[in-house]
Amino acid sequence: MIGYYVHHHGNGHLHRAMTVAPHLPDVVTGISSLPRPESWTGPWVQLPRDDGAPGYDAADVTAQGLLHWVPIGDPGLRGRMSTIAAWIEEHAPTAMVVDQSVEVCLLARLHGIPVVALTAPGRRTDAAHRLGFGSASVVVGAWPAGLTHRLLPGLDADTSDRVHAVGAVSRFGVAPGRSRTPGRRPHAVLLAGTGGDGFTRASITRAQEQTPDWDWTVLSRTLGTWHRDPAAVLATADVAVLHPGQNSLAEVASLRLPAIVVPATRPFHEQHVTAAALNDGWPAVVVDAVPTTGWRDLLHEALFLDGEGWSEWCDGGAPTRITQVVAGVVDAECAA
């Protein structure tokens, strides 16, 4: 059996787990504070949250900088760690895939379980990340081979050499070549997720007012309309507008959509590091902040980029490559 820890922030970690898990070489148990998805076919371990106790936000949550989130006295933290430990004791998994938690990496490794750590881009040179990466058998980055030095800047050579770059993981299949229908009004799709970060109703209205020759769809639970099948909406788009989170970017890349990319503030500069890499010839127009003017020019600049340039970012093979990495770790453990 393989354990798969899914971080509860947002939906991206869950989407990635649901895409990768069916490819893994054994029964996969999902482990998360998120509720079990209807389409998850294996076991699921429901964890308590560890961010709700009174005063938790002031109780040395980082253990003096050695870890990321271990609030003293939080019953949720105690409950989740003891639940994972009990599951490990009962099932003796052959490996743990962890997306993403330094603390769960360490917990699994302290139980003698090999760890495959999935990481996001960013400046992850802090003590906690070094500890987490060091405890893992391998580290997996969902970006193209050769970009680790750009997307994890500042890592020492030993850690960088242990990162397996597998390409972006998209829940959507790779789209065939795209072509525009002559005479059709161009269509922009804004991916704003559960909130919007820098996007607001006012900024979206300004963008629409500046582009009367474009149709817009806003995919957002709070700022527009959310669709159960966003791929169907994106399939009608000519340009995507997004903050470059790993999953949003992977989905745009898999559908071969040119993009306007606006990095949002994230821990460890994740999206700004990603945006800097995208400036190097990828089919994206990168801007520093949500524009107040110039939307028409930005959309037309993006419109004439070749979305096929995303083929090296997301070629559809990442789940298979992750499976190969996990299988290698399991085989090494069995041979030991």
C-alpha positions in Angstrom: 0.0 0.0 0.0 1.1 3.6 -0.7 0.0 6.6 1.4 -0.7 9.9 -0.4 -0.8 13.0 1.8 -2.9 15.8 0.2 -2.4 19.3 1.5 -5.8 21.0 2.3 -5.1 24.5 0.9 -7.0 25.2 -2.2 -8.0 22.5 -4.7 -4.8 22.1 -6.7 -3.2 19.4 -4.5 -6.3 17.4 -4.6 -6.7 17.6 -8.3 -3.1 16.5 -8.7 -3.6 13.5 -6.3 -6.7 12.4 -8.2 -4.7 12.6 -11.5 -1.6 10.8 -10.2 -3.0 8.1 -7.8 -4.7 5.9 -10.5 -1.2 5.4 -12.1 0.6 4.4 -9.0 1.8 0.8 -8.6 -0.3 -0.3 -5.6 -3.5 0.5 -3.6 -3.3 4.2 -2.7 -4.7 5.6 0.5 -5.5 9.3 0.5 -4.6 11.1 3.7 -5.9 14.7 4.1 -8.0 17.2 6.1 -10.1 17.5 2.9 -13.2 15.4 2.6 -13.0 12.3 0.5 -13.8 13.1 -3.1 -16.7 11.2 -4.6 -14.5 9.9 -7.4 -11.6 8.6 -5.2 -11.6 4.9 -5.5 -9.1 3.8 -2.8 -9.2 4.2 1.0 -9.2 7.7 2.6 -8.0 8.7 6.0 -9.8 11.9 7.2 -7.5 14.1 9.3 -8.6 16.9 11.7 -7.5 20.5 10.8 -4.6 21.9 12.8 -5.4 25.6 12.5 -8.5 26.2 14.6 -7.5 26.1 18.3 -7.7 29.5 20.1 -4.4 31.2 20.1 -2.7 28.7 17.7 -1.5 31.5 15.5 0.7 32.8 18.3 2.1 29.6 19.7 5.5 29.1 18.2 4.1 27.5 15.0 7.5 27.0 13.4 9.5 25.5 16.3 11.9 28.5 16.1 12.1 28.2 12.4 12.9 24.5 12.1 9.5 23.6 10.8 6.6 25.2 9.0 3.5 24.5 11.1 3.5 22.8 14.5 1.4 25.1 16.8 1.9 24.2 20.5 -1.2 22.9 22.2 -3.3 22.5 19.1 -5.4 19.4 19.4 -5.9 19.2 15.7 -2.1 18.9 15.1 -1.9 16.2 17.8 -4.9 14.3 16.3 -3.7 14.4 12.7 -0.1 13.3 13.6 -1.4 10.4 15.8 -3.9 9.4 13.1 -1.2 9.2 10.4 1.1 7.3 12.8 -1.6 4.8 13.6 -2.3 4.3 9.9 1.4 3.7 9.2 1.6 1.2 12.1 -1.4 -0.7 10.8 -0.6 -0.8 7.1 3.2 -0.5 6.9 3.1 1.3 3.6 5.8 0.7 1.0 6.1 4.5 0.4 4.5 7.8 1.3 3.9 10.4 -1.4 3.6 13.8 0.4 2.1 16.9 -1.4 3.1 19.1 0.5 4.2 19.0 4.2 7.6 19.0 5.8 6.1 17.7 9.0 4.4 14.7 7.3 7.7 13.9 5.4 9.5 13.8 8.8 6.7 11.8 10.5 6.8 9.1 7.8 10.6 8.9 7.7 10.7 8.6 11.5 8.6 5.5 11.1 11.0 4.1 8.6 8.8 4.8 5.5 10.5 6.1 2.3 9.1 9.4 1.2 8.5 10.9 -2.2 8.1 14.6 -1.6 6.3 16.7 -4.2 7.3 20.4 -4.1 6.2 23.6 -5.7 8.5 26.3 -7.2 9.9 29.0 -5.0 12.8 30.1 -2.9 12.7 27.0 -0.7 16.1 27.4 1.0 14.8 27.8 4.5 15.7 25.4 7.3 12.4 23.6 7.2 12.5 22.9 3.5 16.1 21.7 3.7 15.1 19.3 6.5 12.1 18.1 4.5 14.0 17.6 1.3 16.8 15.9 3.1 14.4 13.4 4.8 12.9 12.4 1.5 14.2 9.6 -0.7 13.4 11.7 -3.8 11.9 15.1 -4.5 9.5 15.6 -7.4 9.0 18.9 -9.2 6.1 19.2 -11.7 7.9 21.2 -14.3 10.0 20.5 -17.4 13.4 18.9 -17.2 16.1 21.4 -17.0 14.1 24.1 -15.2 14.8 23.1 -11.6 17.6 25.7 -11.2 15.1 28.4 -12.3 12.1 27.1 -10.3 14.0 26.2 -7.1 16.6 28.9 -7.0 19.3 28.8 -4.4 19.2 25.1 -3.6 22.6 23.5 -3.0 23.8 21.1 -5.8 23.2 18.0 -3.8 19.5 18.8 -3.2 19.0 20.0 -6.8 20.5 16.8 -8.1 17.8 14.8 -6.2 14.9 16.6 -7.7 13.1 14.7 -10.5 11.5 17.2 -12.9 8.5 15.3 -14.4 6.6 18.0 -16.3 3.4 19.7 -15.3 0.5 17.5 -14.0 -2.9 18.4 -15.6 -6.2 16.7 -14.9 -7.1 17.6 -18.5 -5.7 15.6 -21.5 -3.4 17.3 -23.9 -5.3 19.1 -26.6 -4.8 18.7 -30.3 -3.6 21.6 -32.3 -5.8 24.7 -32.0 -7.1 27.0 -34.7 -9.3 30.0 -34.6 -12.5 30.3 -36.6 -12.3 33.2 -39.0 -14.7 36.0 -38.1 -15.4 34.8 -34.5 -15.0 37.3 -31.7 -11.9 36.4 -29.6 -12.6 34.9 -26.2 -10.7 35.5 -23.0 -11.1 33.2 -20.0 -10.0 34.4 -16.5 -9.2 31.7 -14.0 -9.8 33.2 -10.6 -10.5 30.1 -8.5 -12.2 30.4 -5.2 -11.2 34.0 -4.6 -9.3 36.2 -7.0 -6.2 37.5 -5.2 -5.4 40.6 -7.3 -8.5 40.3 -9.4 -11.6 42.1 -8.1 -15.0 42.9 -9.6 -13.7 46.4 -10.4 -10.5 45.2 -12.1 -12.5 42.7 -14.2 -15.0 45.3 -15.2 -12.1 47.6 -16.3 -10.6 44.9 -18.4 -13.9 44.2 -20.1 -14.6 47.8 -20.7 -11.2 48.2 -22.3 -11.8 45.2 -24.7 -15.2 45.7 -26.3 -14.2 43.5 -29.2 -13.5 40.5 -26.9 -15.9 38.1 -25.1 -15.0 37.3 -21.5 -15.7 34.3 -19.2 -14.7 34.6 -15.5 -14.3 31.2 -13.9 -14.6 31.9 -10.2 -16.8 30.9 -7.3 -16.9 34.5 -6.1 -16.2 36.8 -9.0 -18.0 35.0 -11.9 -19.3 31.5 -12.6 -17.8 28.2 -11.6 -18.1 25.2 -14.0 -17.8 21.6 -13.0 -15.9 21.1 -16.3 -13.7 24.1 -16.8 -11.9 22.3 -19.6 -15.0 22.7 -21.8 -15.0 26.5 -21.2 -11.2 26.8 -21.8 -11.6 24.8 -25.0 -13.5 27.8 -26.4 -10.9 30.3 -25.3 -8.3 32.1 -27.3 -6.3 33.5 -24.3 -6.3 32.5 -20.7 -5.7 35.1 -17.9 -4.4 33.6 -14.6 -2.3 33.7 -11.6 0.4 31.1 -12.2 -0.3 28.5 -9.6 1.0 25.0 -10.6 -2.4 23.5 -11.4 -3.9 26.5 -13.3 -0.8 26.8 -15.3 -0.7 23.1 -16.0 -4.2 23.1 -17.3 -3.7 26.1 -19.5 -0.5 24.5 -20.9 -2.2 21.1 -21.5 -4.9 22.9 -23.6 -2.2 24.8 -25.4 -3.6 28.2 -24.6 -1.5 31.4 -24.8 -1.8 33.2 -21.5 -1.5 36.5 -19.7 0.2 35.6 -16.4 -0.1 37.8 -13.3 1.9 36.4 -10.3 0.2 36.7 -6.9 1.9 36.9 -3.6 2.5 33.4 -2.2 4.8 31.9 0.4 8.4 31.4 -0.7 7.7 33.7 -3.8 6.3 30.7 -5.6 4.4 32.5 -8.3 7.0 35.3 -8.9 9.7 32.6 -9.4 7.4 30.8 -11.9 6.6 34.0 -13.7 10.3 34.9 -14.1 10.9 31.5 -15.7 7.9 32.0 -18.0 9.5 35.1 -19.4 12.0 32.9 -21.2 10.2 32.1 -24.4 7.0 30.4 -23.1 3.7 31.4 -24.7 2.8 33.8 -21.9 2.7 37.6 -21.5 3.9 38.2 -17.9 2.9 41.4 -16.1 3.8 42.3 -12.5 0.4 43.1 -11.2 -3.2 43.2 -12.4 -3.2 46.0 -15.0 -5.4 49.0 -14.7 -4.9 50.0 -18.4 -3.7 48.4 -21.6 -5.8 45.2 -21.6 -6.6 45.4 -25.3 -2.9 45.4 -26.2 -2.1 42.7 -23.8 -4.8 40.4 -25.1 -3.7 40.9 -28.7 -0.1 40.3 -27.9 -1.0 37.0 -26.2 -3.4 36.1 -29.0 -0.6 35.8 -31.5 1.6 33.6 -29.4 1.8 30.0 -30.4 0.2 27.8 -27.7 2.0 24.8 -29.0 5.0 26.2 -27.2 3.6 24.7 -24.0 4.3 21.2 -25.3 7.5 20.9 -23.2 5.8 22.3 -20.1 3.0 19.7 -20.2 3.2 16.8 -22.5 0.7 14.5 -20.6 3.4 12.1 -19.4 3.9 13.5 -15.9 1.7 10.9 -14.0 3.6 8.1 -15.7 6.9 9.7 -14.7 5.8 10.1 -11.1 4.8 6.5 -11.1 8.2 5.5 -12.3 9.8 7.6 -9.5 7.6 6.0 -6.8 8.1 2.5 -8.2 11.9 3.1 -8.1 11.7 4.1 -4.4 9.5 1.1 -3.6 11.8 -1.3 -5.5 14.8 0.1 -3.7 13.1 -0.4 -0.3 12.1 -4.0 -1.2 15.7 -4.8 -2.3 17.2 -3.3 0.9 
